[in-house]
Amino acid sequence: MIDNKRDDRRELGIIESWGVKWESSHDVWSATIVFDFVNGGGQAFQACLPKDLIDVWKAEIITLFGTQDIVGKRAYALRYWGKYNEIIEGVEYKRRIWTRHGFQKRYCNEVMISPIAQKKNSIQSEINSFNRRVVELKQELLNLNNNYIDWSEKDTF
């Protein structure tokens, strides 16, 4: 039985919609499961798929739920660290778990970056961004008087 206890790594929701569609703006197939969380809010699980894996993905999701009619089912969205709005890694339904990373391991022969390495890269990228922003803000602070126009001095009333 699924309970309503809160764990940000494992968030209970109701499946609002699911499917695969062509994302022409990104030139990829996008697999989606949309959650409406019981404690408020919602979020979509999304994964880009090569065309030859669309039916495989659908079959695995149908197998997980035991039916293709998954809309309205209560399931858990799974996240690695439980940060707000973190990407959903997988779905748990009746103690069975399906994950994006597991799917990639099963069907994609490419070299995969581990979730921890991905997170480290993401954090380092944010740190670099913040450092650049600090330099920009310090420069803006130094040039504040030079770039200021007091429009009240030009007031014609």
C-alpha positions as CSV (number, residue, x, y, z in Angstrom):
1,M,0.0,0.0,0.0
2,I,1.3,3.5,-0.9
3,D,1.3,6.0,2.0
4,N,1.5,9.8,1.9
5,K,4.7,10.2,3.9
6,R,7.0,12.9,2.5
7,D,10.4,12.1,1.2
8,D,11.8,14.4,-1.4
9,R,13.7,11.6,-3.1
10,R,10.5,9.6,-3.4
11,E,7.5,11.8,-4.0
12,L,4.0,10.4,-4.3
13,G,1.9,11.6,-7.1
14,I,-0.9,10.7,-9.5
15,I,0.0,10.1,-13.1
16,E,-1.7,12.9,-15.1
17,S,-0.5,11.9,-18.5
18,W,2.2,9.9,-20.4
19,G,3.4,9.3,-23.8
20,V,6.1,10.0,-26.5
21,K,6.1,12.9,-28.9
22,W,8.4,14.5,-31.4
23,E,10.1,17.6,-30.1
24,S,10.9,19.4,-33.4
25,S,12.5,22.3,-31.6
26,H,15.2,19.9,-30.2
27,D,15.0,17.3,-33.0
28,V,14.4,14.4,-30.6
29,W,11.7,12.1,-29.4
30,S,10.6,12.9,-25.9
31,A,9.2,10.3,-23.5
32,T,7.1,11.9,-20.7
33,I,5.3,10.9,-17.5
34,V,3.5,13.9,-15.8
35,F,3.0,13.7,-12.1
36,D,0.5,15.7,-10.0
37,F,1.9,15.4,-6.5
38,V,-0.4,14.6,-3.6
39,N,1.3,17.2,-1.4
40,G,1.0,19.9,-4.1
41,G,2.6,20.8,-7.3
42,G,3.6,18.7,-10.3
43,Q,6.5,17.8,-12.5
44,A,7.2,15.8,-15.6
45,F,9.7,13.0,-16.0
46,Q,11.2,13.4,-19.4
47,A,13.8,11.5,-21.4
48,C,15.0,11.9,-24.9
49,L,14.8,8.6,-26.9
50,P,16.1,7.4,-30.2
51,K,13.3,6.4,-32.5
52,D,14.1,2.7,-32.3
53,L,13.6,2.7,-28.5
54,I,10.2,4.3,-28.3
55,D,8.2,1.1,-28.3
56,V,10.7,-0.5,-25.9
57,W,10.2,2.4,-23.4
58,K,6.4,2.2,-23.8
59,A,6.5,-1.6,-23.2
60,E,8.6,-1.2,-20.0
61,I,6.3,1.5,-18.6
62,I,3.3,-0.7,-19.4
63,T,5.0,-3.7,-17.7
64,L,5.8,-1.6,-14.7
65,F,2.2,-0.6,-14.2
66,G,0.7,-3.8,-15.6
67,T,-1.5,-1.8,-18.0
68,Q,-1.2,0.9,-20.6
69,D,-4.0,2.8,-18.8
70,I,-1.7,4.4,-16.2
71,V,-3.4,7.9,-16.0
72,G,-4.8,8.3,-12.5
73,K,-2.5,5.7,-10.9
74,R,-0.7,6.6,-7.7
75,A,3.1,6.2,-8.1
76,Y,6.3,7.7,-6.7
77,A,8.6,10.0,-8.6
78,L,12.2,9.1,-7.7
79,R,15.0,11.6,-7.4
80,Y,18.7,11.0,-6.5
81,W,19.1,13.8,-3.9
82,G,15.6,15.2,-3.3
83,K,16.4,18.8,-4.2
84,Y,13.4,20.9,-5.1
85,N,12.5,20.4,-8.8
86,E,15.4,18.0,-9.3
87,I,15.1,15.9,-12.5
88,I,13.0,12.8,-11.9
89,E,15.2,9.7,-12.3
90,G,12.5,7.0,-12.2
91,V,9.1,5.8,-11.2
92,E,8.1,3.4,-8.4
93,Y,4.8,1.6,-8.6
94,K,3.8,-1.2,-6.2
95,R,7.4,-1.6,-5.0
96,R,8.7,-2.1,-8.6
97,I,11.1,0.5,-9.8
98,W,12.0,1.7,-13.3
99,T,14.8,4.2,-13.9
100,R,16.1,6.3,-16.7
101,H,19.7,5.2,-15.9
102,G,18.7,1.6,-15.8
103,F,17.0,1.9,-19.2
104,Q,20.1,3.5,-20.6
105,K,22.3,0.7,-19.2
106,R,20.0,-1.9,-20.8
107,Y,19.6,-0.4,-24.3
108,C,22.2,2.3,-25.0
109,N,25.7,1.1,-25.9
110,E,27.2,4.5,-25.4
111,V,29.6,5.4,-22.6
112,M,27.4,6.8,-19.8
113,I,28.4,9.4,-17.2
114,S,27.4,8.3,-13.7
115,P,24.7,10.4,-11.9
116,I,27.3,11.5,-9.4
117,A,29.7,12.6,-12.1
118,Q,26.8,14.5,-13.8
119,K,25.9,16.2,-10.5
120,K,29.6,17.1,-9.9
121,N,29.8,18.6,-13.4
122,S,26.6,20.5,-12.8
123,I,27.7,21.9,-9.5
124,Q,31.1,22.9,-10.9
125,S,29.4,24.7,-13.8
126,E,27.2,26.6,-11.3
127,I,30.3,27.6,-9.2
128,N,32.0,28.8,-12.4
129,S,28.9,30.8,-13.3
130,F,28.7,32.3,-9.9
131,N,32.4,33.3,-10.0
132,R,31.9,35.0,-13.4
133,R,28.8,36.8,-12.0
134,V,30.8,38.0,-8.9
135,V,33.4,39.5,-11.2
136,E,30.7,41.2,-13.4
137,L,28.9,42.6,-10.3
138,K,32.2,44.0,-8.8
139,Q,32.9,45.7,-12.1
140,E,29.4,47.0,-12.3
141,L,29.8,48.4,-8.7
142,L,33.0,50.2,-9.7
143,N,31.4,51.7,-12.8
144,L,28.1,52.6,-11.1
145,N,28.8,56.4,-11.1
146,N,30.2,56.4,-14.6
147,N,27.1,54.8,-16.1
148,Y,24.5,56.7,-14.1
149,I,22.3,59.4,-15.7
150,D,20.4,61.6,-13.4
151,W,17.3,62.3,-15.5
152,S,15.9,64.6,-12.8
153,E,18.6,67.2,-13.8
154,K,17.1,67.2,-17.3
155,D,13.6,67.5,-16.1
156,T,11.8,70.2,-18.2
157,F,8.9,70.9,-15.8
